[in-house]
Amino acid sequence: MQIQINTDRHIEGHEAMVAQVRGVVKSALSRHEDLITRVEVHLSDENSNKKGGNDDIRCMMEAQRDYFGAHTYERIDAKGTFHTEWGTE
């Protein structure tokens, strides 16, 4: 599983921080490691102009699976959560 760490211009992506984030992600997703090929972690400072400490750091993650199988998703034209077995229809 490839783990890519992205930061905005207000967060210094030094090696120790990148190693820590990679370790946390790898540990948290270890039981799904055979299904996930890539994870992108996006770290941004939401309050960069005020420099209020670490409480304003945003983390967004994207995970890519190794195949296109069943997914749960939401639609913009209907309420609720949907699940489709792609390839069986």
N, C-alpha and C positions, 0 to 999 in steps of 0.2 A: 504494500500500500504506500503510494507516494503521498507525502504531506507537504504542501506548499504554504508558507507563511507570508502574508502580505500585510504591510503596515502603511498608514498614511504618513504624511510628512511631519507629523507632530510626535510620532512614536519612533524611537530609535530601535531598530531591529537588530540588536547586538546578538552575538552567538549564544550567550547564556540564556537569553529570553527565548530565542528560537528553539533551542534544545529543550527547554522546559515545556513550551507549548507542544512541541512534537511528542514529547513523552506523555503528556496528559492526554492528547488526542489518541495516540497509539494504545494507551492503556484503556481508555474509555471505549474504544471501538474494537478491541482485540477479539471479541467473540464474533464479530462480523468481518474480520480481516479477509476471509476468503471470498467475500462478496463485493468488497470495496476496492477499487483500483486507485482512486485519487481523492484526497481531501484538500480543499482550499480553506484556509483560515484567514479571515480579513479582520484586522484590528484597527480601530480608529478612535481618535480622541474627540468625543462629541462636544466637549467644552473647552477646546484648545485655547481660546482667547482668554479664558479666565484662570487657567492653570490651577484647577481645584483638586489636584491629586489623582489617585487611581479610581475614584468612584465614577468617573465619567468615561471610562474606556468601554467601547462597544466591541463585541466579538460576534461575527457572523461566520457560519461554516457552511460549506457546500460539499457534499459527498457524491461521488460518481460510482455507480455500480458497474460490475464487469459485464453485465448483459442487460438487455431491455426485457424485463419480465413484468410481473404484477406490481402495480403501484397504487397507492392511495393518494387521492388528489381532491382539490376543491375546484369548483367551476364558477365562472362569473355569471352564468346564466341560470343557475339553480342553487338553492341552499343545500347544505349538507356536505358530507364526505362520501366520495365514490371510490370504488375499487374495481379494477378491470384486469382480467387475465388476458393480456395482449398475446396475440398469436393463436388463441383458441376460438376467436370469432371469425 
